[in-house]
Each structure stands twice: as C-alpha cells, then as structure tokens.
Amino acid sequence: MALRGRDRRGPRERARVNQIIRLVDTGHFKVAEAGIATGLAAPSLAADTRAALLFERERMLAAPGSLPISMTF
C-alpha cells in the first residue's frame, strides 16, 4: 500500500522532471514540451510523475513567450 504524500517516483523519473523544470525555468519551451510528451507516453509512468509533468506543461503555457497551445498536442 502506498503512503499518501510520499514521492513514488524512481530516481530516473525524478531526474526527468527536474530536467524539465530547469528547461521551463530557463525558457526552453520546445525542448521541455518534447520531454513532457515523451514522459507522458511512457507506459509505466508513476502517477506522481504524470502529475508533475502535467503541472510543468500548464506552468509553461502560462509563461510569457511560451508555445501556443496548438503546438503542444
């Protein structure tokens, strides 16, 4: 049984999310979106990682100079 509030992501998934956070922070939206799309397509993606990637996508779309929504799907 999984504990609430506990990070269920493995080291690889944490590293992927951290890299995407850095890309979004520095305005590299196209590369970040590619990483998000690749991550979301992974069949064994942890729910925590999926939520984090979707959050970064939303954060990126709200940022000035971000990609138009039609380019992200």
C-alpha positions in Angstrom: 0.0 0.0 0.0 1.4 3.4 -1.0 1.6 6.1 1.6 0.0 9.5 0.9 2.3 12.4 0.4 5.2 10.2 -0.3 7.1 10.6 -3.6 6.6 7.3 -5.5 8.9 8.3 -8.4 12.1 6.5 -9.1 15.4 8.3 -9.5 15.1 8.3 -13.3 11.7 9.9 -13.2 12.7 12.4 -10.6 15.7 13.4 -12.8 13.4 13.7 -15.9 11.0 16.0 -14.0 13.9 18.1 -12.6 15.4 18.5 -16.0 12.0 19.7 -17.4 11.7 22.1 -14.5 15.0 23.6 -15.4 14.1 23.8 -19.1 10.8 25.6 -18.3 12.6 27.9 -15.8 15.1 28.9 -18.5 12.5 29.4 -21.3 13.5 26.3 -23.4 9.8 25.5 -24.0 10.1 23.4 -27.2 12.6 21.1 -25.6 10.6 21.0 -22.4 7.4 20.1 -24.3 9.2 17.3 -26.2 10.4 15.9 -22.8 6.9 16.2 -21.3 5.3 14.5 -24.3 7.9 11.7 -24.2 7.4 11.2 -20.5 3.6 11.2 -20.7 3.8 8.5 -23.4 5.8 6.1 -21.1 3.5 3.1 -20.2 4.9 2.6 -16.7 4.8 6.3 -15.6 4.2 6.8 -11.9 1.1 8.9 -11.1 3.3 11.4 -9.2 5.5 11.9 -12.3 2.4 12.3 -14.6 1.0 15.0 -12.3 4.4 16.7 -12.2 4.7 16.7 -16.0 1.2 18.0 -16.5 1.9 20.7 -13.9 5.0 21.8 -15.8 3.1 21.8 -19.1 0.5 24.1 -17.5 3.2 26.3 -16.0 5.0 26.5 -19.3 1.8 27.5 -21.2 1.2 30.3 -18.7 4.7 31.7 -19.1 5.3 34.8 -21.2 6.7 33.8 -24.6 5.6 30.2 -24.3 4.4 27.9 -27.1 0.9 28.4 -28.5 -1.4 25.7 -27.1 -1.9 24.2 -30.6 1.8 23.3 -30.8 1.8 21.2 -27.6 -0.6 18.4 -28.6 
